[in-house]
């Protein structure tokens, strides 16, 4: 995995990314640990870090998307994380859709109310924060003034007197790119303050709200740091440049690694469940089989639907990125999609002709170890105790033998896939089987790791489309042929 060279400055490390920054490896130096013996396979239960993350930035700068991405990733990896959004609190108090006048700094009563809500959100975050292990609570708000940030620092310092592992980290998002900003403005009009209203009036009101914030906005600088006020912060500029100042520890480095990969541009990801294989047809798990006749028919139908979706995409990038595993059935799927898209180009369809394809072992399905290429009957006769063990703990159960994996292992190796998909600027297609499908879907739709082995995966295509808060999903059914069987690894039968 290529990583852009860091440029060291007095304020930390500035990453100017040329490709993507991989998520940090699980190095254990300079880390706070505990002697707990519970679930030692999850480092987030062993290390002691409680992070309060406070966002900084003008409206429509991607703060909520960045916050949701952090929560999504950490929950995916098994770390408690929760979002506390001041705008959501305001709307719950009956101030949904309130006009720009409420955000005018000259409106003293409204300013006091906004300040009170921000501190209330912080108090709720601190009350939620676990007292052991790793956890992240995010205060999603503008926090645009030095005065507000000082109040947050003082409140967290008071809390840290009782919990020395608690630390406040600021994340500021600055957007100067006019095209990106306009895209963010359009997505912002989807939120609860403007949904269903007159689009032109909503846009005018939102731009006026931004101007109110701009009149008092003070960007975070090292001048706010002092002997009694250490600063820990991450600054993103157009989601292309990242500055990390005094970010330390296992959890802090995970957050930096994630933010080095995400971007704010709109795009769509399509996840395609694989077709039935000859082993599926025989009731055998694993192996590297060819597609069955019904699997071939299913694949044809899936590629036709995908071609229509790609042609209708609003992203309009010149490149369509494809990612899949190394097995025969995955190669067949990619070749079939290329052929279907080529035919569409010949017929005059507007689909990308540049389609780089990456095959990764990380995208292969869960490895069954000694049980690979066995039938259900063979499994029960040769490994009578394994079925009960797996059903007792489907997240942590690891198939016996060389290469055997658990869902915990699968989630860890899916890091590379997640990293690449987060960084991809255009639309992407992933061909995979159920276990990897669960992991990718679980990440992008915010399922905690405990739910991933139980996610119901339907035959067809899952569309994930970038929104202001994360990704929204749609499902497209393939009505011909058969998808890979439900009796594979991670299913209710196995």
SULFEN-V800286 format. One record per residue. N is the residue number from 1. OMEGA is omega in radians with two decimals (999 if undefined). NEAR is the number of other ideal C-beta (glycine too) atoms within 12 Angstrom. Layout:
BEGIN
<<N:OMEGA:NEAR> <N:OMEGA:NEAR>>
END
This chain:
BEGIN
<<1:-3.10:22> <2:3.12:13> <3:3.13:22> <4:-3.09:22> <5:3.10:14> <6:3.06:20> <7:-3.08:17> <8:3.06:13> <9:3.14:17> <10:-3.10:12> <11:-3.14:24> <12:3.14:25> <13:3.06:28> <14:3.08:25> <15:2.98:33> <16:-2.89:20> <17:3.01:31> <18:3.02:15> <19:3.04:19> <20:3.12:31> <21:-3.13:34> <22:3.05:28> <23:-3.07:37> <24:3.05:31> <25:-3.05:17> <26:3.08:21> <27:-2.96:15> <28:3.12:15> <29:3.04:14> <30:-3.08:14> <31:3.06:24> <32:-3.11:26> <33:3.08:22> <34:-3.11:21> <35:-3.13:11> <36:3.11:17> <37:-3.08:9> <38:3.04:14> <39:-3.09:21> <40:3.07:17> <41:3.13:24> <42:-3.10:29> <43:-3.12:33> <44:3.06:40> <45:-3.06:29> <46:-3.13:27> <47:-3.08:33> <48:3.08:28> <49:3.01:42> <50:-3.10:38> <51:2.90:49> <52:3.14:44> <53:3.10:49> <54:3.14:44> <55:3.08:48> <56:3.03:41> <57:3.08:41> <58:3.07:36> <59:3.09:40> <60:3.06:36> <61:3.07:42> <62:-3.10:44> <63:-3.11:42> <64:3.11:38> <65:3.12:43> <66:3.14:42> <67:3.14:44> <68:3.11:35> <69:3.13:46> <70:3.13:44> <71:-3.12:36> <72:-3.09:36> <73:-3.07:41> <74:3.08:40> <75:3.08:33> <76:-3.12:41> <77:3.08:41> <78:3.11:33> <79:3.07:38> <80:-3.14:31> <81:-3.10:40> <82:-3.10:33> <83:3.07:36> <84:-3.00:35> <85:-3.09:34> <86:3.10:39> <87:3.11:38> <88:3.08:26> <89:3.12:28> <90:-3.13:29> <91:3.12:20> <92:3.11:17> <93:3.08:18> <94:-3.11:10> <95:3.07:22> <96:3.09:20> <97:3.14:24> <98:-3.01:24> <99:-3.02:22> <100:-3.14:28> <101:3.13:18> <102:-3.08:30> <103:3.12:35> <104:-3.14:22> <105:3.10:28> <106:3.09:13> <107:-2.96:20> <108:-3.10:12> <109:3.12:14> <110:3.13:23> <111:3.12:25> <112:3.12:14> <113:3.13:22> <114:3.11:35> <115:3.14:26> <116:-3.14:20> <117:3.13:31> <118:-3.13:35> <119:3.07:27> <120:3.10:25> <121:3.13:37> <122:3.11:38> <123:3.11:24> <124:3.11:24> <125:-3.09:39> <126:3.09:32> <127:3.12:16> <128:-2.95:22> <129:3.07:35> <130:-3.09:25> <131:3.10:19> <132:3.11:24> <133:3.11:33> <134:3.07:40> <135:3.08:35> <136:2.97:44> <137:-3.06:40> <138:3.02:43> <139:-3.09:47> <140:-3.10:42> <141:-3.13:41> <142:3.11:39> <143:-2.95:45> <144:-3.11:37> <145:3.08:26> <146:-3.13:24> <147:3.13:18> <148:-3.09:36> <149:3.11:37> <150:3.09:24> <151:3.12:24> <152:3.13:39> <153:-3.11:32> <154:-3.13:19> <155:3.14:26> <156:3.08:35> <157:3.10:22> <158:-3.13:18> <159:-3.11:26> <160:3.08:21> <161:3.11:11> <162:3.14:14> <163:-3.07:25> <164:-3.14:14> <165:3.12:29> <166:-3.11:34> <167:3.08:36> <168:3.08:43> <169:3.06:43> <170:2.99:46> <171:-3.14:47> <172:3.07:39> <173:3.12:45> <174:3.12:32> <175:3.08:34> <176:-3.11:18> <177:-3.06:22> <178:-3.14:11> <179:3.13:15> <180:-3.14:28> <181:3.13:28> <182:3.08:19> <183:3.12:30> <184:3.12:38> <185:-3.13:31> <186:3.13:24> <187:-3.13:33> <188:-3.12:36> <189:3.06:31> <190:-3.03:29> <191:-2.97:30> <192:3.10:23> <193:-3.00:30> <194:-3.06:33> <195:3.08:18> <196:-3.12:14> <197:3.10:20> <198:-3.02:13> <199:-3.10:17> <200:3.13:12> <201:3.13:18> <202:3.14:26> <203:3.14:24> <204:3.13:19> <205:-3.12:28> <206:3.11:35> <207:3.08:27> <208:3.09:21> <209:3.13:35> <210:-3.14:28> <211:3.11:20> <212:3.13:28> <213:-3.13:32> <214:-3.08:23> <215:-3.12:20> <216:-3.03:24> <217:3.04:26> <218:-3.13:24> <219:-3.13:28> <220:3.09:36> <221:3.12:18> <222:3.12:21> <223:3.12:13> <224:-3.14:29> <225:3.11:23> <226:-3.13:12> <227:-3.13:6> <228:-3.02:11> <229:3.09:20> <230:-3.13:22> <231:2.99:34> <232:-3.09:36> <233:3.02:40> <234:3.12:43> <235:3.09:39> <236:3.09:43> <237:-3.09:27> <238:-3.09:26> <239:3.12:39> <240:3.13:32> <241:-3.09:30> <242:3.05:40> <243:3.11:37> <244:-3.07:36> <245:3.06:30> <246:3.06:23> <247:-3.04:38> <248:3.07:27> <249:-3.09:32> <250:-3.07:37> <251:3.12:44> <252:3.14:39> <253:3.06:33> <254:-3.14:40> <255:3.10:43> <256:3.14:40> <257:3.11:39> <258:-3.08:45> <259:3.05:46> <260:-3.09:40> <261:-3.05:39> <262:3.02:44> <263:-2.98:36> <264:-3.09:39> <265:3.10:31> <266:3.05:31> <267:-3.13:33> <268:3.07:37> <269:3.06:44> <270:3.08:44> <271:-3.05:47> <272:3.06:51> <273:-3.09:46> <274:3.11:50> <275:3.11:42> <276:3.08:35> <277:3.10:40> <278:3.06:25> <279:3.05:33> <280:-3.09:39> <281:-3.14:23> <282:-3.09:21> <283:-3.13:23> <284:3.14:27> <285:3.04:39> <286:-3.10:38> <287:3.11:25> <288:-3.01:23> <289:3.00:30> <290:3.02:24> <291:3.01:35> <292:3.09:27> <293:3.11:19> <294:3.07:24> <295:3.08:37> <296:3.14:28> <297:3.09:22> <298:-3.12:38> <299:3.08:43> <300:3.14:27> <301:3.13:31> <302:-3.13:43> <303:3.08:39> <304:3.11:29> <305:3.14:31> <306:-3.14:43> <307:3.10:36> <308:-3.14:22> <309:3.12:36> <310:-3.14:40> <311:-3.10:25> <312:-3.07:22> <313:3.11:30> <314:-3.09:20> <315:3.08:29> <316:3.01:20> <317:-3.13:25> <318:-3.07:17> <319:2.98:23> <320:-3.08:40> <321:3.11:32> <322:-3.12:41> <323:3.12:41> <324:3.14:41> <325:-3.03:36> <326:-3.08:21> <327:-3.10:32> <328:-3.07:25> <329:3.11:40> <330:3.10:41> <331:3.10:25> <332:-3.12:30> <333:-3.13:44> <334:3.13:37> <335:-3.14:24> <336:3.13:34> <337:3.08:39> <338:-3.12:30> <339:-3.14:21> <340:3.10:32> <341:3.10:33> <342:3.11:19> <343:3.13:19> <344:3.09:27> <345:3.11:21> <346:-3.14:13> <347:3.08:13> <348:3.14:9> <349:-3.14:21> <350:3.10:21> <351:-3.09:35> <352:3.05:29> <353:3.09:18> <354:-3.04:17> <355:3.10:31> <356:-3.09:22> <357:3.13:27> <358:3.06:28> <359:-3.08:25> <360:3.02:28> <361:3.12:21> <362:-3.14:35> <363:3.06:42> <364:-3.09:37> <365:3.13:47> <366:-3.12:43> <367:-3.06:36> <368:3.07:40> <369:-3.12:26> <370:-3.09:21> <371:3.14:35> <372:3.11:31> <373:3.04:23> <374:3.05:30> <375:3.12:26> <376:-3.14:25> <377:3.12:16> <378:-3.14:22> <379:-3.08:31> <380:-3.12:18> <381:-3.08:14> <382:-3.07:18> <383:-3.01:28> <384:-3.10:12> <385:-3.03:15> <386:-3.11:28> <387:-3.13:23> <388:-3.14:14> <389:-3.11:18> <390:3.14:33> <391:3.14:18> <392:-3.11:12> <393:-3.03:18> <394:3.12:31> <395:-3.01:32> <396:3.13:26> <397:3.12:32> <398:3.09:28> <399:-3.09:35> <400:3.06:23> <401:-3.09:19> <402:3.09:13> <403:-3.12:20> <404:-3.03:24> <405:2.95:37> <406:3.05:33> <407:3.05:40> <408:3.12:31> <409:-3.10:27> <410:3.12:44> <411:-3.14:41> <412:-3.11:25> <413:3.05:29> <414:3.08:44> <415:-3.13:33> <416:-3.14:30> <417:3.14:44> <418:-3.13:41> <419:-3.11:35> <420:-3.14:33> <421:3.10:43> <422:-3.06:44> <423:-3.07:36> <424:-3.04:33> <425:-3.13:31> <426:3.12:30> <427:-3.09:38> <428:3.04:42> <429:3.08:48> <430:2.99:47> <431:-3.11:49> <432:3.05:47> <433:-2.89:47> <434:-3.06:41> <435:3.10:45> <436:3.07:47> <437:3.12:46> <438:-3.08:39> <439:-3.13:46> <440:3.10:48> <441:-3.13:40> <442:3.12:41> <443:-3.01:43> <444:3.13:42> <445:2.94:33> <446:3.08:30> <447:3.04:28> <448:-3.03:28> <449:-3.10:39> <450:-3.11:24> <451:-2.97:23> <452:-3.12:38> <453:-3.04:35> <454:-3.12:22> <455:-3.14:34> <456:-3.13:21> <457:-3.13:35> <458:3.07:22> <459:3.10:34> <460:-3.00:32> <461:3.02:42> <462:3.09:40> <463:3.09:33> <464:-3.07:38> <465:-3.12:28> <466:3.07:38> <467:-3.09:30> <468:-3.09:37> <469:-3.09:30> <470:3.12:32> <471:3.02:34> <472:-2.98:22> <473:2.99:27> <474:-3.14:21> <475:3.12:24> <476:-3.09:27> <477:3.02:19> <478:-2.99:31> <479:-3.12:17> <480:3.09:23> <481:-3.12:30> <482:3.03:29> <483:3.09:40> <484:-2.99:47> <485:3.06:38> <486:-3.09:24> <487:3.09:26> <488:-3.13:38> <489:3.11:42> <490:-3.13:41> <491:3.13:30> <492:-3.09:19> <493:3.14:20> <494:999:36>>
END
